[in-house]
Amino acid sequence: MASRFFIKDILSPLRRLFKKMSERDVMIILSLFVGICCGLAAVLLKSAIEFVHHSLTSWFDGVEYSFLYLIYPGIGMLVAMLFVRYVVKDNIGHGVTKVLVAVSKNESKIKRHNMWSSMVASSVTIGFGGSVGAEAPIVYTGAAIGSNVARYMGLSYKNMTILLGCGAAGAVAGIFKAPLAGVLFTLEILLFNISMSSILPLLLSTISATVVAYIFFGDQPAFQCTISPFAMHNIPYYLLLGLFSAACSVYFTRMTLWLEDRIKSIQRPYVRWAISASCLGLLIFLFPPLFGEGYDCLHELLNGGTIDLEGQTVLAFLMRKAWLVPVFFMLVLLLKVFSMSLTNAGGGVGGTFGPTLFIGAIAGFVLSRSINLIAGPGYVPEQNFVLVGMAGLMAGVMQAPMTAIFLIADMTGGYELLIPLILTSTVSYAVTRAIEPYSIYTKRIAKKGELLTHDSDQAVLTLLKTGELVESDFSTVKIDATLGELVQVVSESKRNIFPVVDSRNHFQGFVSLEDIRRDMFKYEQYDTLHVYNFMRSAPAYVYVDEKMDSVMIKFEQTEAWNLPVIEQDRTYVGFVSKSKIFSAYREQLRQVSHD
């Protein structure tokens, strides 16, 4: 309700003004407005997480009270679960995937509560130590802001989709202070088809969001790091890092989806929460870097520092032996997927974006430390590999290499390492895609046939809904009706196809005008011949909820121009025609074309 009044109070004067302006000018103003809102949302989310985290941990030294790491994450998950269950009453997890579904299935419309609900739930989840990231919730929030602003202003699907993308881009730019990465994230992951003329709103939204972040947090990169100059002799090791990143990416994607499905198979929510909270608390107790987003650990690695775990875990002895250090962090890398999945499936709200960066950094550290232990201290710069490893995992897990390259360069100031960033990200992306064709965001919805792609034909077919193209003005006849009764129906119909149904309205076949042309004037047979004497079987059936690409395959295989549409129990619904699909296709193509 509050979000509705906010939009109304802010945009009502603009709505009256915009009636006198061109569409291009309207989009420019709205993209700036959405970018500012998303920048403020990113600032608010980061501040809320830091406030909760500081309130819970600032008063103890991490040694005497380390047992609290066992219970804090579970409390945060429980609060978030109760908030979602009894206040929001909607599923708000996996924000990036939800945005993709909104574009493909819901005309880019996102519910109003998503402008704030994801922020509240994720700030509690992460602030209490949930092992997830804040980036997916802020992307969902930004996309919801763009979608609802466009919806209130009465914009078309095309412009609503662009403004949704502006919101997501502004959210990424705001939380990372990386405007170019925000644009690339939207182009590579969210928007399936966009022209150069539509990039201007995206740029304006990311710039305005970044400026807001600069005002509150300063203009320093989101991740301060100390890097060494790029050395040509390290190229083979960066290529090796690309292969290692690809292996980690496949593990990350498949294990995450498998674990979440297994945990969510526990039907009772409080039992699921109790099991998840207990396991997560134990993991964090043994491996403190798994607490929260893990960015404190990441900062240390990016600056070549050492991580002191003495007194914080019973496994601290592993850090005293040189060769056991990479072993310890390899365990952290493998278990981060478990801690993230337990947090999300157990009731918490967060994303995989942050964990991807964390695991990438750990992968780079493990590989570089292992190389240095073999070849000698300082043989390769470990902080460089930590930075490049982040891009390698992003390129593989999200299958967005351009976003990975420029996001890491933007948020760390690591443009000196542009060559290794490109090498590692390209190798990771290529190898991962050869093994796993879908990213962690798209794998589930691709299986359902709901994924929009950069292929315009496939995108349009995904947007078309079979149920909306059904023609129901065909006159039905009963299977046991006489020829005379059939002729009476023909005389009152404007169609030349007549679906045949039984007493329960189940589809049995059809009769065409051509089938009865010879006999319809033989009056003496009106009572002796019946509909079943003329009925033909349909070459194929179309189900009312069937995906359009499957429908088109049936048309191609049967060479038919009309196919019957039925429910799962064979109840007759109507017919869908190839000509109607072609007309809808042309209209939808015009809508998704951004030129």
Protein Blocks (a to p, Z undefined) as FASTA:
>chain_A
ZZmmmmmmmmmmmmmmmmmpcfklmmmmmmmmmmmmmmmmmmmmmmmmmmmmmmmmmmpg
hlmmmmmmmmmmmmmmmmmmmmmmmmnopafehkllmmmmmmmmnoopacfklmmmmmmm
mmmmmmnopacdfklmmmmmmmmmmmmmmmmnopafklmmmmmmmmmmmmmmmmnopakl
mmmmmmmmmmmbdcfklmmmmmmmmmmmmmmmmmmnojadfbdcddddddfklmmmmmmm
mmmmmmmmmmmmmmmmmmmmmmmmpmblklmmmmmmmmmmmmmmmmmmlgcjllmmmmmm
mnopacdfehkacklmmmmpmklmmmmmmmmmmmmmmmmmmmmmnopacdfklmmmmmmm
mmmmmmmmmmmmmnoghkbcfklmmmmmmmmmmmmmnopaklmmmmmmmmnopmmmmmmm
mmmmmmmmmmmmmmmmbdfklmmmmmnopaccfblklmmmmmpcfklmccfkbccddfkb
cfklmmmmmmmpcbfbdcdddfkopafbdcdfklmmmmmmmmklmmmpcfklmpccdfbd
cdfkbcfklmmmmmmmnopabdcdddfkopafbdcdfklmmmmmmmmmmmmpcZZ
